[in-house]
Amino acid sequence: MKEYFKIGEVFTYFFRKKDPNTNPSIYMKLMYAANKIAIVLFLICLFVILYRLFIRQNG
């Protein structure tokens, strides 16, 4: 069950070193950029939901 809740890869995704042996195409670069934007937006929305749930109880 622990395997399903590992989130370490999400946070290390942004800090990985580039592999010098590969030459990614423009499509792969665009896919990685879209992936990073999606993860950032998800985390921002998660923080907003948690803020509204726990901090802003009035209203």
N, C-alpha and C positions, 0 to 999 in steps of 0.2 A: 504494500500500500504506500510505502514511503516514496517509491519511484514516481508516483503520480503528482506528488506535491513538491518536487524539487524545483526551485525557482532560481537557483544559482546561475544557470545558463542565461537567463533573461538579463541579469545585471552584468555578466561578463561579456555579453554580446558586443557592447560598445567599446570594450577595451582590449579586444583581441589584436594580436600583431598580424600584419599582412604576410601572406605566404609569398616569398620572393620567387618561387618556382612557377607560379601561375600568372597568367596574363588574362584577367577577366574581360569579357566583352562589355560593350556599353549597356547591353540589356541586363547583364548581371549586376553592374554597378547601379542601374536604376532600380532593380529589384531590391538590392540591399538598402538603398536609400528609402524606398517605400516601406520596407520592413521596419527600419529605424523610426520613421515618422509614425507608423502605426503603433509601435510599442510605446513611444513617448505620449501619444494621444491617449492610449489606453490607461497609462499610469496617471496622467493628469485627470482623466475622468474618474478613475478609481479614487483618487484623493478628494475630488469634489464630492463624490457620493458619500465617502466616509465623513467628510467635514459636515455635510448636511445631516447625516444620520446622528453623529455623536456630539458635535459642537453646537450646531444651531438647532436646538430643540424647540425654540419658540417659533411658531409660525406657520 
